[in-house]
């Protein structure tokens, strides 16, 4: 781009001083040397443009390779999400750089086109100056065409970058959903285990407050209140009074061998 700006400046200077050079009868321009220098500058410009295209394409190719490598990696979803987010940030940064370059190229094209329209040979009688002006104009037209091709390339690259970003965001959403499902499954498993433990505790409590004869809970008062025999076994009062001996150990007992139990945490029957 720098050689093009130099040529534009040379062209402006030539048009400003063409009349003075013609009136002063200065020596003719050394056309062969000028043509050689222009050919050399053209080759340098082509090399610079080729390097610029390679530099612009290389980050995009590297990001594609990194994305394909990330897709083949099986590991911690959280780590994968962090890497994908880093890639998205890099792609967005590169995309912004491409948009800035695209805007700069469009501005240069507009400036070159304006210069191309304004610069015309001021004195058609000056053949050498007119020839050089035409050469510079052709070079400017070639540069405009080159910039248009590069502009199309940058637009395609920007579309590709946005598509890759969408794919990465979709992967992140799927990984987030998978993590959420795993968390729900872990919580559900923990809740079921806790429910099982609570159920077992309730069962144990129900066993502790249930008469072994009628399988009904004891009451804190009344005919089914808790009675302890001399042997230590517990029954409901109305159930054990009808028996002459302990149904568990077979020890005989009388009415004086029955004791009411006080202070025990007994749940009332429903």
C-alpha positions as CSV (number, residue, x, y, z in Angstrom):
1,X,0.0,0.0,0.0
2,X,2.9,2.3,0.7
3,X,4.2,2.1,-2.9
4,X,0.8,3.0,-4.2
5,X,0.7,6.1,-2.0
6,X,4.2,7.1,-3.3
7,X,3.0,6.7,-6.9
8,X,0.0,8.9,-6.2
9,X,2.2,11.6,-4.7
10,X,4.6,11.4,-7.7
11,X,1.6,11.7,-10.0
12,X,0.4,14.8,-8.2
13,X,3.8,16.3,-8.3
14,X,4.2,15.6,-12.0
15,X,0.9,17.3,-12.9
16,X,1.7,20.3,-10.7
17,X,5.1,20.9,-12.4
18,X,4.5,19.7,-15.9
19,X,4.0,23.2,-17.4
20,X,7.2,24.5,-15.6
21,X,9.3,21.6,-16.8
22,X,8.1,22.1,-20.4
23,X,8.8,25.8,-20.4
24,X,12.2,25.5,-18.8
25,X,13.3,23.0,-21.6
26,X,14.8,20.6,-19.0
27,X,16.4,17.4,-20.2
28,X,14.0,14.5,-21.1
29,X,13.2,11.9,-18.4
30,X,15.3,8.9,-18.4
31,X,12.4,6.6,-19.4
32,X,14.2,3.3,-19.4
33,X,15.5,3.8,-15.9
34,X,12.0,4.9,-14.7
35,X,10.4,1.9,-16.3
36,X,12.9,-0.4,-14.6
37,X,12.2,1.2,-11.2
38,X,8.5,0.9,-11.8
39,X,8.8,-2.8,-12.7
40,X,10.9,-3.4,-9.6
41,X,8.4,-1.5,-7.4
42,X,5.5,-3.5,-8.9
43,X,7.3,-6.8,-8.0
44,X,7.9,-5.6,-4.5
45,X,4.2,-4.5,-4.1
46,X,3.0,-8.0,-5.3
47,X,5.3,-9.7,-2.8
48,X,4.1,-7.5,0.0
49,X,0.4,-8.1,-1.0
50,X,1.1,-11.9,-1.1
51,X,2.7,-11.7,2.4
52,X,-0.3,-9.7,3.7
53,X,-2.7,-12.3,2.4
54,X,-0.7,-15.1,4.0
55,X,-0.5,-13.3,7.3
56,X,-4.3,-12.7,7.3
57,X,-5.1,-16.3,6.4
58,X,-2.7,-17.9,8.9
59,X,-4.5,-17.0,12.1
60,X,-7.8,-18.2,10.7
61,X,-6.2,-21.6,9.6
62,X,-4.6,-22.0,13.0
63,X,-8.0,-21.3,14.7
64,X,-9.6,-24.0,12.5
65,X,-6.9,-26.5,13.4
66,X,-7.3,-25.7,17.1
67,X,-11.0,-26.1,16.8
68,X,-10.7,-29.5,15.1
69,X,-8.2,-30.6,17.8
70,X,-10.5,-29.4,20.6
71,X,-13.4,-31.5,19.1
72,X,-11.3,-34.6,19.3
73,X,-10.3,-34.1,22.9
74,X,-12.3,-36.0,25.6
75,X,-11.8,-34.5,29.1
76,X,-13.4,-32.3,31.7
77,X,-16.3,-30.4,30.2
78,X,-15.5,-27.4,32.3
79,X,-11.9,-27.2,30.8
80,X,-13.3,-27.7,27.3
81,X,-15.8,-24.8,27.8
82,X,-13.0,-22.5,29.0
83,X,-10.8,-23.4,25.9
84,X,-13.8,-22.9,23.6
85,X,-14.5,-19.5,25.2
86,X,-10.9,-18.5,24.7
87,X,-11.1,-19.5,21.0
88,X,-14.3,-17.4,20.6
89,X,-12.5,-14.4,22.1
90,X,-9.5,-14.9,19.7
91,X,-11.9,-15.3,16.7
92,X,-13.8,-12.2,17.7
93,X,-10.6,-10.2,18.1
94,X,-9.3,-11.4,14.6
95,X,-12.7,-10.7,13.1
96,X,-12.5,-7.1,14.4
97,X,-9.0,-6.8,13.0
98,X,-10.3,-8.0,9.6
99,X,-13.1,-5.5,9.7
100,X,-10.7,-2.7,10.5
101,X,-8.5,-3.8,7.5
102,X,-11.5,-4.0,5.3
103,X,-12.5,-0.4,6.2
104,X,-9.0,0.8,5.6
105,X,-8.9,-0.9,2.2
106,X,-12.3,0.6,1.3
107,X,-11.0,4.1,2.3
108,X,-7.9,3.6,0.2
109,X,-9.9,2.5,-2.8
110,X,-12.1,5.6,-2.5
111,X,-9.0,7.8,-2.3
112,X,-7.3,6.0,-5.2
113,X,-10.5,6.2,-7.3
114,X,-10.8,9.9,-6.5
115,X,-7.2,10.5,-7.5
116,X,-7.7,8.5,-10.6
117,X,-10.6,10.6,-11.7
118,X,-8.9,13.9,-10.8
119,X,-5.5,13.2,-12.3
120,X,-5.4,13.7,-16.0
121,X,-2.5,15.0,-18.2
122,X,-2.5,18.8,-17.9
123,X,-0.6,19.3,-21.0
124,X,-1.2,16.8,-23.8
125,X,1.9,18.1,-25.6
126,X,4.2,16.7,-22.9
127,X,4.5,13.1,-24.2
128,X,6.8,11.8,-21.5
129,X,4.8,13.1,-18.6
130,X,1.6,11.9,-20.3
131,X,3.1,8.4,-20.7
132,X,4.1,8.3,-17.0
133,X,0.7,9.5,-15.9
134,X,-0.9,6.7,-17.9
135,X,1.4,4.1,-16.4
136,X,0.6,5.4,-12.9
137,X,-3.1,5.3,-13.7
138,X,-2.9,1.7,-14.9
139,X,-1.0,0.8,-11.7
140,X,-3.7,2.5,-9.7
141,X,-6.4,0.5,-11.5
142,X,-4.5,-2.7,-10.9
143,X,-4.2,-1.8,-7.2
144,X,-8.0,-1.2,-7.0
145,X,-8.7,-4.6,-8.6
146,X,-6.2,-6.2,-6.1
147,X,-7.9,-4.5,-3.2
148,X,-11.3,-5.6,-4.4
149,X,-10.1,-9.2,-4.5
150,X,-8.6,-8.8,-1.0
151,X,-11.8,-7.2,0.2
152,X,-13.8,-10.2,-1.0
153,X,-11.4,-12.6,0.7
154,X,-11.7,-10.7,4.0
155,X,-15.5,-10.8,3.8
156,X,-15.5,-14.6,3.2
157,X,-13.0,-15.0,6.0
158,X,-15.3,-13.0,8.3
159,X,-18.3,-15.1,7.4
160,X,-16.3,-18.3,8.1
161,X,-15.1,-16.9,11.4
162,X,-18.7,-16.1,12.5
163,X,-19.8,-19.6,11.5
164,X,-17.0,-21.2,13.6
165,X,-18.0,-18.9,16.5
166,X,-21.6,-20.2,16.2
167,X,-20.4,-23.8,16.3
168,X,-18.3,-23.2,19.4
169,X,-21.2,-21.4,21.1
170,X,-23.4,-24.4,20.3
171,X,-20.8,-26.8,21.7
172,X,-20.6,-24.7,24.9
173,X,-24.5,-24.8,25.2
174,X,-24.5,-28.6,24.8
175,X,-21.7,-29.0,27.4
176,X,-23.5,-26.7,29.8
177,X,-26.7,-28.7,29.3
178,X,-24.8,-31.9,29.9
179,X,-23.2,-30.5,33.1
180,X,-26.7,-29.4,34.3
181,X,-28.1,-32.8,33.7
182,X,-25.2,-34.4,35.6
183,X,-25.7,-32.1,38.5
184,X,-29.5,-32.9,38.5
185,X,-28.7,-36.7,38.5
186,X,-26.3,-36.3,41.3
187,X,-28.8,-34.3,43.4
188,X,-31.5,-36.8,42.6
189,X,-29.3,-39.7,43.7
190,X,-28.4,-37.9,46.9
191,X,-32.1,-37.1,47.6
192,X,-33.1,-40.7,47.1
193,X,-30.4,-41.9,49.4
194,X,-31.5,-39.4,52.1
195,X,-35.2,-40.4,51.6
196,X,-34.1,-44.0,52.1
197,X,-32.3,-43.2,55.3
198,X,-35.2,-41.1,56.6
199,X,-37.6,-43.9,55.7
200,X,-35.5,-46.4,57.6
201,X,-35.4,-44.1,60.7
202,X,-39.2,-43.8,60.5
203,X,-39.5,-47.6,60.3
204,X,-37.3,-48.0,63.3
205,X,-39.2,-45.4,65.3
206,X,-42.5,-47.1,64.3
207,X,-41.1,-50.5,65.5
208,X,-40.0,-48.9,68.8
209,X,-43.5,-47.6,69.5
210,X,-45.5,-50.6,68.3
211,X,-46.9,-53.4,70.5
212,X,-45.4,-56.7,69.5
213,X,-48.8,-58.4,70.1
214,X,-51.3,-56.3,68.2
215,X,-48.8,-54.3,66.0
216,X,-50.5,-51.1,67.0
217,X,-48.6,-48.1,68.5
218,X,-48.7,-47.6,72.2
219,X,-50.6,-44.7,73.7
220,X,-49.4,-42.3,76.4
221,X,-52.5,-43.1,78.4
222,X,-55.6,-45.3,78.4
223,X,-56.0,-49.1,77.9
224,X,-53.1,-49.4,75.5
225,X,-50.5,-47.5,77.4
226,X,-47.0,-48.9,77.8
227,X,-46.4,-51.7,80.3
228,X,-43.1,-53.3,81.3
229,X,-43.0,-56.8,82.7
230,X,-40.5,-58.0,85.3
231,X,-38.4,-59.6,82.5
232,X,-38.1,-56.2,80.8
233,X,-40.2,-56.8,77.7
234,X,-42.7,-54.0,76.7
235,X,-46.3,-54.5,75.7
236,X,-49.6,-52.6,75.5
237,X,-51.6,-52.9,78.8
238,X,-54.8,-54.3,77.3
239,X,-52.9,-56.9,75.3
240,X,-50.6,-58.3,78.1
241,X,-53.3,-58.4,80.8
242,X,-55.0,-61.3,79.1
243,X,-51.9,-63.5,79.2
244,X,-50.4,-65.4,82.1
245,X,-46.8,-65.3,80.9
246,X,-44.5,-63.2,78.7
247,X,-45.0,-64.2,75.1
248,X,-41.4,-63.5,74.3
249,X,-39.4,-65.2,77.1
250,X,-42.2,-67.3,78.7
251,X,-41.7,-65.9,82.2
252,X,-44.9,-66.1,84.3
253,X,-46.1,-62.9,85.9
254,X,-48.8,-61.5,88.0
255,X,-50.5,-58.1,88.2
256,X,-47.9,-56.9,90.6
257,X,-45.1,-57.6,88.1
258,X,-46.5,-55.1,85.6
259,X,-45.1,-51.6,85.7
260,X,-46.2,-48.4,83.9
261,X,-43.5,-46.7,81.9
262,X,-43.3,-42.9,82.3
263,X,-41.1,-40.4,80.6
264,X,-40.7,-42.4,77.4
265,X,-41.2,-40.4,74.1
266,X,-44.3,-42.2,72.9
267,X,-46.2,-41.0,69.8
268,X,-49.9,-41.1,70.2
269,X,-51.9,-43.4,67.9
270,X,-53.6,-41.9,64.9
